[in-house]
Amino acid sequence: MIVAVGHDLIETARIRGLLEREGQRFYRLFAHAELAYCAQLTDPIPSYAARFAAKEAFQKVWSRPHGWRDVWVERPRTLGGPFPYASPLLGFAPHIADEMRAHGWRAHLSLTHTREHASAVVVLEQVSVERAETGPHDPS
């Protein structure tokens, strides 16, 4: 069952400007795996923007406060085939992962970007019926 859907759209120029203004502090928004993935790209800005959008989209389905590096995008390598990376996944800090597991929730992620825009959609799904919740905002 779908618990919540979050979406975010961002202009890549906003991320490029943030990097220009903040310099090295910009990189504090991203986990090490995100930094490593983007560093290998010719133009990493659209991918940084997509990851920023993913963090924002997750925040729309998760009412509890968390840091920028508590949620990240993972791109696992594939074992073969024409594409070196599998579909993107969300990774979570232990306190979020534990709460997701306790509620029986799973997060699904879709990313897309162009040179001008990046977008992310997060779908929070109830996969376990042991503890049915009304949604991520339910305080019980």
N, C-alpha and C positions, 0 to 999 in steps of 0.2 A: 504494500500500500504506500502511496506517495504521502509523505508527511509535509514537505515544503519544497518550493522551487525558488531559487535565487538566480538573478541574471544581472550582469554588469557589462556595460559598453563604455569604452574609453578611447579617446583620441591618442594615437601614438605620440603626437607632438607634445602632449601634456607630460608623458613619461620622459621624452627627450629633454624637455625643459626642466623637469625635476632633477634629472641627472646633471644637467649643466649648472643648476643652482646649488645643488647639495654636494656635488662631487662624490667623494668616497662614502659619505653618510648615506647616499642613495642605496648602496649595496646592503645596508642593514635591514632593508625591507625583505630580503630574500634569504632563503635557506642555502646552505652550501651546495646541495644538489642542483638547485635552480641556477645558482651562479656558474657552476661548472658547465651545465648544459648551454646556457646562453653565451658563455665566453667562447665557445667553439664556432659560433655563427658569424657570418660576414657582417650582418646588421642585426645585433641582438635586441634592439629596441622593440620591435613588434612582439618578440617572445617575452621580454620583460613586461610589456603592456598586458599580454594575455595572462601572465602569472599574477600581475597586480589585479586584473579583473577577476581572476579566480578567487583570490583572497576576499575581494569585495563581495562577490556572489555568495561565497560561503557565509560571510558575516550576515547576509540577508536571511539565511535559514538557521542561524545560530545566535540566539539572543544573549548568550553569556559573553563577557569580555574575554579577549585573548590578544596575544601579541601577533605582529606581522609574521614572525618566524614560527609561530605555533601551527600554521597551516601552510603547506607548500605543495607544489606540483612536482610529481615524479614522472619521469619518462623512462620506464624500464627498457633495457635493450632486449631485442628479440633474439631467438636462437637461429634464425634463418629467414628466408623469404626476401622479398624485394625492399622492405623497409627496415632500417636499423633499429627503430624504436617502436615499442608497443603504444597503444592508446594512453593518453595521460591519465594519471590517477592523483587523487589528493592524499597527501601524507599528513599525519597529525601528531602533535606533541602528546605525550602519554596521558595527560589529564583530559584531553579531548577524546582520544582514542578509547580511554576507559569509559567515559560517559556514553560514547556512541555504542560501545559494546553492551553496556548496561541497559540501554534503551532498545537494543536490537536494531539499530539504525545502520545504514550503509549510505555513503555519499557517492554519487555518480557525477562525472565531470565531462563537459564538452568545451573545447577551446577553438577559436578561429581568429585569424588576424589577416589584415592587409597592411600595406605601408601606412595607411591613414588611421585605421581603427583596429581595436582588439575587443573580443567579446568572450565571455565565459558564462556557462550555465551550470548550476549545481542543483541536482535533484537529491533530496534526502528521502530515503526509502526505508520503510519499516520492513525488515526481513525476518524478524522473530516475533512470534505472537505470544511469547511468554509474558511480556509486559507491554500491553497495548497502551500507547500514549495518544493524547489528542494532538500533540505536535511538539516542536522543540521549545515552545514557550511555556509548556506545562511545568509548574514548579514542583510537582510531586516526584 
